[in-house]
Amino acid sequence: MEFDWAQHDAGSAASQQQIEECFEDPFGLRLIPDTERFAEQNRFFCLGQDAGGRHWTIAHATTGKVMRVICAREMTPGEKAFYERKLRESL
């Protein structure tokens, strides 16, 4: 999968490398929103961990070949608990 970094803010909390690592996380979660607002815009969410152990929530759009990162931020405590619960369930 290729990344389109044109819209990514270089000053954001997550670097391009950290974002790529989250998408490579074998336990990362890919979420499809259930609201029409996001469905119309082909927006999706990724909850993952980078190689340094930091947890990230990433909003992105994709064409199936190219991934465009819209926003990346550290997980909230609730998101992290959800991620860790799903991790335990998969082991």
Backbone as CSV, one residue per row, in Angstrom:
resi,resn,N_x,N_y,N_z,CA_x,CA_y,CA_z,C_x,C_y,C_z
1,MET,0.846,-1.170,0.000,0.000,0.000,0.000,0.891,1.233,0.000
2,GLU,0.596,2.151,-0.868,1.321,3.421,-0.934,0.619,4.450,-0.062
3,PHE,1.408,5.385,0.440,0.851,6.470,1.246,0.939,7.767,0.466
4,ASP,-0.116,8.556,0.556,-0.145,9.905,-0.003,0.026,10.852,1.177
5,TRP,1.190,11.461,1.274,1.506,12.308,2.428,1.202,13.783,2.173
6,ALA,0.562,14.109,1.062,0.319,15.512,0.707,-0.449,16.265,1.791
7,GLN,-1.393,15.620,2.460,-2.216,16.299,3.454,-1.699,16.118,4.874
8,HIS,-0.676,15.293,5.046,-0.166,15.026,6.393,0.612,16.226,6.907
9,ASP,0.291,16.645,8.110,0.959,17.768,8.750,2.287,17.280,9.328
10,ALA,3.384,17.760,8.794,4.705,17.326,9.250,4.930,17.652,10.723
11,GLY,4.195,18.603,11.257,4.336,18.973,12.660,3.378,18.218,13.582
12,SER,2.673,17.220,13.045,1.713,16.486,13.874,2.442,15.613,14.883
13,ALA,1.688,15.072,15.823,2.258,14.266,16.899,2.928,13.000,16.380
14,ALA,2.383,12.392,15.337,2.927,11.145,14.796,3.735,11.418,13.535
15,SER,4.891,10.803,13.451,5.716,10.934,12.243,5.205,9.970,11.174
16,GLN,5.663,10.142,9.957,5.274,9.240,8.879,5.685,7.808,9.212
17,GLN,6.858,7.628,9.774,7.330,6.296,10.129,6.427,5.656,11.181
18,GLN,6.033,6.408,12.195,5.151,5.865,13.234,3.806,5.452,12.651
19,ILE,3.285,6.239,11.735,2.007,5.921,11.106,2.132,4.637,10.286
20,GLU,3.193,4.523,9.507,3.401,3.308,8.718,3.526,2.084,9.615
21,GLU,4.210,2.234,10.749,4.365,1.120,11.690,3.018,0.686,12.259
22,CYS,2.112,1.623,12.486,0.778,1.283,12.993,0.009,0.436,11.978
23,PHE,0.153,0.753,10.701,-0.532,-0.032,9.685,0.094,-1.420,9.526
24,GLU,1.346,-1.561,9.949,2.021,-2.859,9.903,1.814,-3.668,11.176
25,ASP,1.222,-3.069,12.189,0.965,-3.741,13.466,0.078,-4.962,13.212
26,PRO,0.579,-6.173,13.504,-0.227,-7.370,13.236,-1.492,-7.442,14.091
27,PHE,-1.543,-6.704,15.190,-2.721,-6.686,16.052,-3.513,-5.399,15.893
28,GLY,-3.113,-4.564,14.937,-3.815,-3.310,14.699,-5.250,-3.551,14.282
29,LEU,-6.105,-2.616,14.601,-7.523,-2.722,14.276,-7.868,-1.761,13.151
30,ARG,-8.600,-2.249,12.185,-9.089,-1.409,11.101,-10.595,-1.291,11.304
31,LEU,-11.073,-0.086,11.464,-12.475,0.144,11.780,-13.172,0.896,10.651
32,ILE,-14.387,0.462,10.371,-15.217,1.123,9.374,-16.325,1.837,10.137
33,PRO,-16.408,3.156,10.036,-17.440,3.891,10.769,-18.835,3.524,10.268
34,ASP,-19.798,3.609,11.164,-21.163,3.247,10.794,-22.052,4.468,10.576
35,THR,-21.447,5.591,10.293,-22.242,6.785,10.003,-22.104,7.137,8.523
36,GLU,-23.160,7.683,7.963,-23.144,8.039,6.545,-22.114,9.106,6.229
37,ARG,-21.911,10.016,7.157,-20.959,11.109,6.937,-19.581,10.568,6.567
38,PHE,-19.115,9.555,7.307,-17.805,8.988,7.024,-17.844,8.064,5.811
39,ALA,-18.926,7.326,5.642,-19.042,6.384,4.524,-18.995,7.107,3.182
40,GLU,-19.626,8.260,3.112,-19.631,9.028,1.870,-18.239,9.511,1.491
41,GLN,-17.392,9.702,2.467,-16.046,10.225,2.231,-14.989,9.127,2.217
42,ASN,-15.397,7.844,2.298,-14.458,6.723,2.343,-13.430,6.893,3.446
43,ARG,-13.902,7.262,4.632,-13.010,7.434,5.782,-13.008,6.179,6.630
44,PHE,-11.841,5.834,7.118,-11.665,4.655,7.952,-10.754,5.012,9.117
45,PHE,-10.682,4.120,10.110,-9.831,4.355,11.269,-8.923,3.157,11.489
46,CYS,-7.733,3.438,11.952,-6.765,2.407,12.309,-6.328,2.682,13.745
47,LEU,-6.412,1.654,14.584,-5.870,1.736,15.935,-4.672,0.808,15.951
48,GLY,-3.495,1.351,16.223,-2.301,0.524,16.187,-1.202,1.048,17.080
49,GLN,-0.175,0.243,17.164,0.976,0.548,18.005,2.204,0.658,17.118
50,ASP,3.044,1.662,17.385,4.279,1.782,16.617,5.373,0.932,17.265
51,ALA,6.531,0.879,16.644,7.630,0.044,17.141,8.136,0.512,18.507
52,GLY,7.904,1.757,18.845,8.331,2.297,20.138,7.324,2.058,21.253
53,GLY,6.190,1.430,20.939,5.195,1.123,21.956,4.131,2.183,22.151
54,ARG,4.150,3.249,21.354,3.115,4.280,21.470,1.887,3.855,20.676
55,HIS,0.717,4.170,21.209,-0.550,3.785,20.604,-1.148,4.973,19.856
56,TRP,-1.607,4.722,18.620,-2.104,5.795,17.763,-3.475,5.475,17.194
57,THR,-4.270,6.508,17.010,-5.526,6.440,16.277,-5.314,7.245,15.003
58,ILE,-5.579,6.611,13.879,-5.318,7.248,12.591,-6.598,7.241,11.760
59,ALA,-7.013,8.414,11.326,-8.127,8.530,10.388,-7.515,8.604,8.999
60,HIS,-8.065,7.813,8.076,-7.499,7.801,6.732,-8.571,7.514,5.691
61,ALA,-8.248,7.829,4.469,-9.089,7.504,3.324,-8.233,6.641,2.398
62,THR,-8.882,5.794,1.634,-8.111,4.937,0.738,-8.868,4.689,-0.556
63,THR,-8.096,4.477,-1.602,-8.664,4.090,-2.893,-8.501,2.586,-3.095
64,GLY,-7.870,1.931,-2.148,-7.544,0.521,-2.284,-6.080,0.336,-2.656
65,LYS,-5.505,1.352,-3.258,-4.093,1.309,-3.631,-3.281,2.374,-2.898
66,VAL,-3.916,3.501,-2.661,-3.234,4.627,-2.029,-3.961,4.987,-0.738
67,MET,-3.188,5.148,0.331,-3.713,5.504,1.644,-3.396,6.985,1.889
68,ARG,-4.422,7.778,2.201,-4.226,9.195,2.507,-4.538,9.409,3.972
69,VAL,-3.521,9.732,4.745,-3.693,9.966,6.173,-4.306,11.346,6.377
70,ILE,-5.398,11.380,7.119,-6.101,12.633,7.381,-5.673,13.209,8.715
71,CYS,-5.592,12.344,9.712,-5.267,12.786,11.061,-4.666,11.621,11.834
72,ALA,-3.684,11.897,12.662,-3.103,10.878,13.544,-2.896,11.511,14.918
73,ARG,-3.343,10.785,15.937,-3.184,11.277,17.311,-3.010,10.082,18.230
74,GLU,-2.527,10.348,19.442,-2.386,9.263,20.413,-3.775,8.812,20.848
75,MET,-3.896,7.521,21.141,-5.182,6.974,21.563,-5.628,7.585,22.882
76,THR,-6.936,7.719,23.016,-7.515,8.103,24.298,-7.461,6.887,25.211
77,PRO,-7.626,7.057,26.525,-7.631,5.889,27.415,-8.690,4.844,27.022
78,GLY,-9.850,5.287,26.571,-10.898,4.362,26.154,-10.510,3.574,24.904
79,GLU,-9.895,4.256,23.939,-9.447,3.580,22.720,-8.344,2.570,23.032
80,LYS,-7.446,2.960,23.931,-6.356,2.057,24.302,-6.897,0.816,25.010
81,ALA,-7.875,0.983,25.878,-8.488,-0.156,26.563,-9.170,-1.073,25.554
82,PHE,-9.851,-0.505,24.562,-10.499,-1.286,23.509,-9.459,-2.061,22.709
83,TYR,-8.385,-1.393,22.306,-7.296,-2.026,21.548,-6.699,-3.187,22.348
84,GLU,-6.408,-2.953,23.615,-5.784,-3.992,24.439,-6.743,-5.157,24.696
85,ARG,-8.036,-4.873,24.814,-9.019,-5.955,24.994,-9.066,-6.817,23.744
86,LYS,-9.088,-6.190,22.574,-9.106,-6.937,21.312,-7.810,-7.719,21.124
87,LEU,-6.688,-7.161,21.587,-5.402,-7.852,21.518,-5.461,-9.128,22.363
88,ARG,-5.965,-9.023,23.581,-6.076,-10.198,24.461,-7.006,-11.255,23.861
89,GLU,-8.088,-10.821,23.221,-9.029,-11.752,22.623,-8.414,-12.519,21.456
90,SER,-7.483,-11.882,20.749,-6.884,-12.519,19.577,-5.748,-13.476,19.930
91,LEU,-5.254,-13.403,21.156,-4.144,-14.286,21.548,-4.620,-15.606,22.094
